[in-house]
Every structure is written in structure tokens, then in C-alpha cells.
Amino acid sequence: MGKVVPDDKLDAFLSHLTNPNEFYRKTPLPALSASDPDYVGWGDYWLGGVWAPTAYMVLKGLSEYGKEDLARQLAKRIYENVAIVYEATGTFWENYAPDLISYGMPAKKDFCGWTALIPIAIYKEYIV
């Protein structure tokens, strides 16, 4: 993997991930910043949904820059909220709502394709 953010701009770049008005939502790392006028807090696919592959990509990027504490913090919140939804519904979902502890609306259920990244890779690499 390559680093694309210059070191002198890294802190400002990463500040968006911890800003609750942008990407640090109830379930972090929505596909669109909450500050965007098109953002939808219940997901609405790419207008705010939290997607396992993009969340995993962000976590891996943080690891590449040595930001393991932030990666673990984000991973833990995502993992815990997905686990709550799984316990309530008995299935994994295609995406999750950033502002609710819920599956995204809309989202396909019984979706263990890329969503399996959360209970497998994210759990193994960032939780335990």
C-alpha cells in the first residue's frame, strides 16, 4: 500500500474521521460526510450508509500510517454496533445506518459477502 497524504497534512486530514459532524457518527465512517447537504442519517445507500469494504479500507489506511489507536477505536464502535444489529435481527446486512444502531435503509439482509469483513477481518485485526 502507498501513502498518499503528506505527513505535514496528515493530522488535518485525519481530523475529519473524529469529527462528529462529519464521519465520527454513532456508527462511524459513513460513505458521505454528515456535513454534506445530501447526507442521510439512516443510510440511503451511498448517501450515508456505513459499508464494510470502505470502513475496512479506512482502517487499513490508518494502520499504514501507524494510527493503530484510532483504527481500533473506530473498528470497535463499528463492530459493536453491527453485533447489536445482528443480535436483534439474526443476520448481517449490506450496509448500516450511521446515526442509528440499525441496518441501513435500504439494505439487503443475509448479506455476508463484504459485510463478513466486520466479524472476521476487522474483529481479528483490530479487536482481539
Secondary structure, DSSP 8 states (H G I E B T S, - for coil): ----S-GGGHHHHHTTTT-TTTT-SSS---SS-TTSTT--TTB-GGGT-B-HHHHHHHHHHHHHTT-HHHHHHHHHHHHHHHHHHHHHHSS-BS-B-SSSSSB-BS--BS--SGGGGIIIIIIIIII-
